[in-house]
Amino acid sequence: MDYFIYFLPEEYIKQILLVETNKHVGEEISWGKFLVYIGLWLLLATMSAGCDQRSYWENSPISPWRGAPYRFNEYMSLSRFESITSSLTFTDIIAPSYTDKFHEVRQMIIEWKNHMMLKFIPSWVSCLDESMSP
């Protein structure tokens, strides 16, 4: 977990993303609950179980023939997960007067790049696969 958090731009998430998202979500999101939310998204992104996202919150027993292979109810309710997803706000900068299709995520991209310059030092053992990014 420490290694995972090391690569997250924690100050940006705590001071911008969570502050702005908490303005729109019902119950305030803490740092710990946000890490749970990210963890659930990462698991969803790596699973291709052939079912829809809501299947991970079903109350039926897990079956090898139907539905999702995991149940997330003990970590976060579906309504809470959807509430956070619909409320995510990545910037505190007012939109420019011109059309900027990336305005909502531009600040996050800049913060991520700046953070990676400080935390990630490529060396002879670094190997990136081109399939990691479309």
C-alpha positions as semicolon CSV with decimal commas, in nm:
position;residue;x (nm);y (nm);z (nm)
1;M;0,000;0,000;0,000
2;D;0,284;0,239;0,081
3;Y;0,432;0,178;-0,262
4;F;0,097;0,247;-0,430
5;I;0,043;0,569;-0,235
6;Y;0,401;0,678;-0,307
7;F;0,308;0,722;-0,673
8;L;-0,021;0,903;-0,611
9;P;-0,008;1,284;-0,612
10;E;-0,146;1,281;-0,257
11;E;-0,141;1,657;-0,197
12;Y;-0,336;1,723;-0,518
13;I;-0,590;1,456;-0,432
14;K;-0,638;1,580;-0,075
15;Q;-0,634;1,955;-0,148
16;I;-0,807;1,974;-0,488
17;L;-0,984;1,654;-0,595
18;L;-1,138;1,561;-0,259
19;V;-1,224;1,920;-0,165
20;E;-1,399;1,987;-0,497
21;T;-1,568;1,645;-0,511
22;N;-1,693;1,682;-0,153
23;K;-1,879;1,997;-0,262
24;H;-2,101;1,781;-0,486
25;V;-2,126;1,444;-0,309
26;G;-2,369;1,382;-0,023
27;E;-2,153;1,235;0,253
28;E;-1,795;1,365;0,266
29;I;-1,524;1,135;0,129
30;S;-1,220;1,078;0,350
31;W;-0,872;0,994;0,220
32;G;-0,915;0,631;0,332
33;K;-1,255;0,591;0,166
34;F;-1,116;0,746;-0,152
35;L;-0,839;0,484;-0,155
36;V;-1,107;0,215;-0,125
37;Y;-1,292;0,376;-0,418
38;I;-0,973;0,377;-0,630
39;G;-0,908;0,015;-0,534
40;L;-1,255;-0,090;-0,646
41;W;-1,209;0,093;-0,977
42;L;-0,872;-0,072;-1,033
43;L;-1,023;-0,415;-0,970
44;L;-1,315;-0,337;-1,203
45;A;-1,073;-0,218;-1,471
46;T;-0,873;-0,540;-1,461
47;M;-1,167;-0,781;-1,458
48;S;-1,338;-0,901;-1,774
49;A;-1,601;-1,125;-1,619
50;G;-1,857;-1,063;-1,891
51;C;-2,100;-0,890;-1,658
52;D;-2,205;-0,534;-1,595
53;Q;-2,060;-0,318;-1,318
54;R;-2,368;-0,344;-1,096
55;S;-2,320;-0,724;-1,074
56;Y;-2,033;-0,667;-0,831
57;W;-2,287;-0,540;-0,576
58;E;-2,550;-0,813;-0,614
59;N;-2,673;-0,992;-0,304
60;S;-2,686;-1,333;-0,473
61;P;-2,414;-1,589;-0,393
62;I;-2,108;-1,590;-0,619
63;S;-2,148;-1,839;-0,901
64;P;-1,887;-1,960;-1,153
65;W;-2,156;-1,956;-1,428
66;R;-2,322;-1,620;-1,384
67;G;-2,260;-1,273;-1,245
68;A;-1,948;-1,114;-1,104
69;P;-1,667;-1,312;-0,936
70;Y;-1,655;-1,071;-0,638
71;R;-1,895;-0,877;-0,418
72;F;-1,802;-0,524;-0,312
73;N;-2,085;-0,460;-0,064
74;E;-1,860;-0,500;0,239
75;Y;-1,627;-0,225;0,112
76;M;-1,871;0,030;-0,029
77;S;-2,237;0,037;-0,129
78;L;-2,328;0,067;-0,495
79;S;-2,512;0,394;-0,435
80;R;-2,205;0,540;-0,262
81;F;-1,976;0,421;-0,544
82;E;-2,204;0,574;-0,807
83;S;-2,241;0,894;-0,604
84;I;-1,863;0,941;-0,587
85;T;-1,826;0,856;-0,957
86;S;-2,085;1,112;-1,064
87;S;-1,943;1,379;-0,830
88;L;-1,573;1,350;-0,915
89;T;-1,429;1,694;-0,981
90;F;-1,066;1,715;-1,089
91;T;-1,003;2,090;-1,088
92;D;-1,062;2,403;-0,886
93;I;-0,977;2,632;-1,179
94;I;-1,260;2,825;-1,342
95;A;-1,328;2,720;-1,701
96;P;-1,178;2,952;-1,965
97;S;-1,400;3,157;-2,196
98;Y;-1,283;2,951;-2,495
99;T;-1,363;2,583;-2,557
100;D;-1,110;2,360;-2,385
101;K;-1,216;1,995;-2,408
102;F;-0,954;1,895;-2,149
103;H;-1,017;2,172;-1,895
104;E;-1,176;1,937;-1,640
105;V;-0,871;1,707;-1,630
106;R;-0,586;1,941;-1,731
107;Q;-0,492;2,031;-1,371
108;M;-0,483;1,661;-1,277
109;I;-0,258;1,581;-1,576
110;I;-0,017;1,860;-1,486
111;E;-0,009;1,752;-1,120
112;W;0,049;1,389;-1,223
113;K;0,338;1,483;-1,453
114;N;0,500;1,703;-1,188
115;H;0,460;1,431;-0,927
116;M;0,610;1,166;-1,156
117;M;0,913;1,387;-1,225
118;L;0,980;1,383;-0,850
119;K;0,899;1,017;-0,778
120;F;0,987;0,814;-1,086
121;I;1,348;0,797;-1,198
122;P;1,386;0,578;-1,509
123;S;1,685;0,350;-1,521
124;W;1,812;0,047;-1,709
125;V;1,559;-0,176;-1,530
126;S;1,254;0,028;-1,635
127;C;1,043;-0,143;-1,898
128;L;0,718;-0,003;-2,036
129;D;0,502;-0,203;-2,269
130;E;0,336;-0,005;-2,548
131;S;0,013;-0,191;-2,482
132;M;-0,019;-0,008;-2,149
133;S;-0,141;0,306;-2,322
134;P;-0,366;0,323;-2,628
